[in-house]
Every structure is written in structure tokens, then in C-alpha cells.
Amino acid sequence: MTSIETRDLRKSYGQTRALRGLSLTVDEGELFGLLGPNGAGKTTTIRILTGQVTPDEGSASVLGRDPATDPIGVRRSVGILPEQESPPSFMTPREYFSFVGRVRDIANDTVAERVETWADRLAFREKLDTLSTDLSRGQQQKVMITAAFLNEPDLVFIDEPLANLDPIVQERVKEFFREYRADGNTLFLSTHHIEVAEELCTRVGIVADGRLADERDPATLGADESLLDAFLASVDDASTAAAATPGADAAAEAIGEDD
């Protein structure tokens, strides 16, 4: 069963083209990685799939819903962990989780139980009643990870989830992702870290210059193959094609504009 499908997604910001015909599918139960350099269109893809922006052309389906016409329905059905997002500075983590629970229609007792589990898993129990503005970036990231999974959705979008986490917590998060997928849930991971994609993902889509340039299954790479080699080849091919295409200067300006 397909959890996510995009067809020929195109999105521009002024003269900068972030997506140039992105088509992909993600099946239920996958830990799918969208791997690409800065400026490849990864963040724009997640924003379209979660109904935060609409594409200029093309279509998308998320759990059978169109995020362009039913953004609220999509966001209620999925979990979202944006890159470098912070909880509200005027709330404590406990207050923020209570707010998320109300928005997600999760019973108070269930919220409290899940928060306890996550606080132990990510080692931030002593910070539950500290104002978020006084938390370190790593502690804030723990709060955002917890919030993304608080309603235990079937599908979660995660953008650079390991940022600012210490190595011990990173391993705990990675192990949870594996277990969550093993339970039949779907995770869509956006990253530019090849080693993270190679270690975690069941399938990796390499995006370059706003298009899906290649797809690889890290588990089936041969002894003389690597995800790094596939990534470098895809990015190099995309750069060569862009340089040979009219309007390449505008495309080059996209680098750094969208992760």
C-alpha cells in the first residue's frame, strides 16, 4: 500500500526553481530517506507533502489525502519534525506536550504516560518544567522529537532529526526509528548526511537539482558500491545537465535557498 506519492512536483520561489518535476512513491512500512545536498529541494518537498506550501504544478498524495486541498486533514494524520524547530519559548515542555495533546485529541492520561516514556528514552525528565527558552538546542530537539510522535501516527516526516543530539541520544533515536518502522509505520527522513541514510533507511531517493536522480536500497549495495558513490554521481550528473540547460544561472541561485 502506498503512503506517499508525488507526480511531477514543481515549485519556484521567484526566479529560483526548488523543484523541477519530482516524482516518487513511498510504501507503507518503509523508512524512506530523501538524500540530497543543500538546495536540492528536500525541505520544499516536505513542506508540500505536509500542506505548508502548494506546488506550482504536479500533485501529491499522503495517506490518500491531497495536501494541497486538505492540508488540515494531512497534518492531523501525520507527525512532523521540522529541521531546527524549537518549542514555544514561553512554554515548558510539559505545557507544550499538553497543548499538542489537545490539538491532536489525545487523552490527558495518555499524553502524560507517553511523555514519561519519552522523557526517560531521551533523558530530559529533569527539564520537563523548565521554560523552553532556557533549554539547550539539544534539549529543544528532544522536545520536538517527542511532540512529533506523541499521537503515534502511521506516518512521520522527519527533517535532520539527529541535529544537536549527543551520540548516546542519537543511538536511542535511531533504535526507536527502527522499532517504529518494524511495527508497520512509515517514516520519511530528509537528510544530507549520507551515513545516516545508509544506516537507517530501507530505501533512499537521491534528489538533485529539484528532481529524483536515483533510488538505492542500502542493504543491497554490492561490495564495490556505496551510497556515497551513487550520491556523488547523481549530483555531478545533475550539475552537468543544469549547466547545459538555458536558465542554469537561476538554478544555481537555488543552492542554499532550500535544504
Buried (B, 14 or more C-beta within 10 A) or exposed (E): EBBBBBBBBBBBBEEBBBBBBBEBBBBBBBBBBBBBBEBBBBBBBBBBBBBBBEBEEBBBBBBEBBBBEBBEBBBBBBBBBBBEBBBEEEBBBBBBBBBBBEEBEBEEEBBBEBBEEBBEBBBBEEBBEBBBEEBEEBBBBBBBBBBBBBBBBBBBBBBBBBBBBEEEBBEBBBEBBBEBBEEEBBBBBBBBBBEBBBEBBBBBBBBBBBBBBBBBEBEEBEEEEBBEEBBBBBBEBBBEBBEEEEEEEBBBBBBEBBB
